[in-house]
Amino acid sequence: MLVTLKEVLEKAKQEKYGVGAFNCTSLESGMAIIAAAEELKSPVILQYADSHRHLISIDVIGPVMLQLAKAAKVPVVVHLDHGASIESCRHAVDMGFTSVMYDASAKPFEDNVQETRTVVEYAHKKGASVEAELGHILTSKAGAAEGSGKSYTREEAYTDPAMAKEFIEKTEVDALAIGFGTAHGIYTEKPVLDLDRITLIKNAKDIPYVMHGGSGLSEEEYKTAIKNGICKINYYTYLSLAGGKGVMQYLNDKKETDAVFFEEIARAGVTAMQANVESAMKIFGSDGCF
């Protein structure tokens, strides 16, 4: 069933669990994510990132995501991740996405506020939710951050609680991605997380908060982040790696004389990705929440 981000995250905030937001870059990844959610009776966020347009167009995968969500037996949000422009957010809303994330975190604070507010006004009129970002999500390389290609120290990348409160009140966003030390991609070194900062931000303004760069953390780190106020966890890198490993294992188990059909390779990837998503959902505590 297709639902909004606000609906799903408000329940998660009240009951103190995290909802996984898994990037969908193919029919196979979408099938794996939905199958995992249905198996565990978990709400889920199926999302498309603007940065993945080189893999597949939103105009191709978006309708597939919406159909998967509508046919699902559990609540599914169809969400635009890291919307790079106001226009791309509007396009996703017009397609039927129930949530969009506008990412102007690399811009000056007032520009971020103004542009995010424009997206909020448009999306809310059409019944869609909005996520924004304040602070900076690091890349897996120390000192760098996503967005404009600028480099920041870890302290500079962290979200300021007072600024978060002001930003939320001015924009009326439904959820906010915050910087507290997580990074996109494969971790090349142990992340330095300021998990207490989540609590400080939540105490300043109590709305659902979002963890980007959610792959690769320890179970304890996930659970502490959720306890402190994280309600949405973006998860992609290790999901994609799991699919790749599943395919490699399938091929390694074949003899040179065996016939290998593409649909069998795809199924091996789906099976491996589903198992990975289920594992993540259990850690996030969303299993059995529907």
JOVENCOR-V940417 format. One record per residue. N is the residue number from 1. BURIAL is b if it has 24 or more other C-alpha atoms within 12 Angstrom, else e. Layout:
BEGIN
((N | BURIAL) (N | BURIAL))
END
This chain:
BEGIN
((1 | b) (2 | b) (3 | b) (4 | b) (5 | b) (6 | b) (7 | b) (8 | b) (9 | b) (10 | b) (11 | b) (12 | b) (13 | b) (14 | e) (15 | e) (16 | b) (17 | b) (18 | b) (19 | b) (20 | b) (21 | b) (22 | b) (23 | b) (24 | b) (25 | b) (26 | b) (27 | b) (28 | b) (29 | b) (30 | b) (31 | b) (32 | b) (33 | b) (34 | b) (35 | b) (36 | b) (37 | b) (38 | b) (39 | b) (40 | b) (41 | b) (42 | b) (43 | b) (44 | b) (45 | b) (46 | b) (47 | b) (48 | b) (49 | b) (50 | b) (51 | b) (52 | e) (53 | e) (54 | e) (55 | e) (56 | e) (57 | e) (58 | b) (59 | e) (60 | e) (61 | b) (62 | b) (63 | b) (64 | b) (65 | b) (66 | b) (67 | b) (68 | b) (69 | b) (70 | e) (71 | e) (72 | b) (73 | e) (74 | b) (75 | b) (76 | b) (77 | b) (78 | b) (79 | b) (80 | b) (81 | b) (82 | b) (83 | b) (84 | b) (85 | b) (86 | b) (87 | e) (88 | b) (89 | b) (90 | b) (91 | b) (92 | b) (93 | b) (94 | b) (95 | b) (96 | b) (97 | b) (98 | b) (99 | b) (100 | b) (101 | b) (102 | b) (103 | b) (104 | b) (105 | b) (106 | b) (107 | b) (108 | e) (109 | b) (110 | e) (111 | e) (112 | b) (113 | b) (114 | b) (115 | b) (116 | b) (117 | b) (118 | b) (119 | b) (120 | b) (121 | b) (122 | b) (123 | b) (124 | b) (125 | e) (126 | e) (127 | e) (128 | b) (129 | b) (130 | b) (131 | b) (132 | b) (133 | b) (134 | b) (135 | b) (136 | b) (137 | b) (138 | b) (139 | b) (140 | b) (141 | b) (142 | b) (143 | b) (144 | b) (145 | b) (146 | b) (147 | b) (148 | e) (149 | e) (150 | e) (151 | e) (152 | b) (153 | e) (154 | b) (155 | b) (156 | e) (157 | b) (158 | b) (159 | b) (160 | b) (161 | b) (162 | e) (163 | b) (164 | b) (165 | b) (166 | e) (167 | b) (168 | b) (169 | e) (170 | e) (171 | b) (172 | b) (173 | b) (174 | b) (175 | b) (176 | b) (177 | b) (178 | b) (179 | b) (180 | b) (181 | b) (182 | b) (183 | b) (184 | b) (185 | b) (186 | b) (187 | b) (188 | e) (189 | e) (190 | e) (191 | b) (192 | e) (193 | b) (194 | b) (195 | b) (196 | b) (197 | b) (198 | b) (199 | b) (200 | b) (201 | b) (202 | b) (203 | e) (204 | e) (205 | b) (206 | b) (207 | b) (208 | b) (209 | b) (210 | b) (211 | b) (212 | b) (213 | b) (214 | b) (215 | b) (216 | b) (217 | b) (218 | e) (219 | e) (220 | e) (221 | b) (222 | b) (223 | b) (224 | b) (225 | b) (226 | b) (227 | b) (228 | b) (229 | b) (230 | b) (231 | b) (232 | b) (233 | b) (234 | b) (235 | b) (236 | b) (237 | b) (238 | b) (239 | b) (240 | b) (241 | b) (242 | b) (243 | b) (244 | b) (245 | b) (246 | b) (247 | b) (248 | e) (249 | e) (250 | b) (251 | e) (252 | e) (253 | e) (254 | e) (255 | e) (256 | e) (257 | e) (258 | e) (259 | e) (260 | e) (261 | e) (262 | e) (263 | e) (264 | e) (265 | b) (266 | b) (267 | b) (268 | b) (269 | b) (270 | b) (271 | b) (272 | b) (273 | b) (274 | b) (275 | b) (276 | b) (277 | b) (278 | b) (279 | b) (280 | b) (281 | b) (282 | b) (283 | b) (284 | b) (285 | b) (286 | b) (287 | b) (288 | e) (289 | b) (290 | e))
END
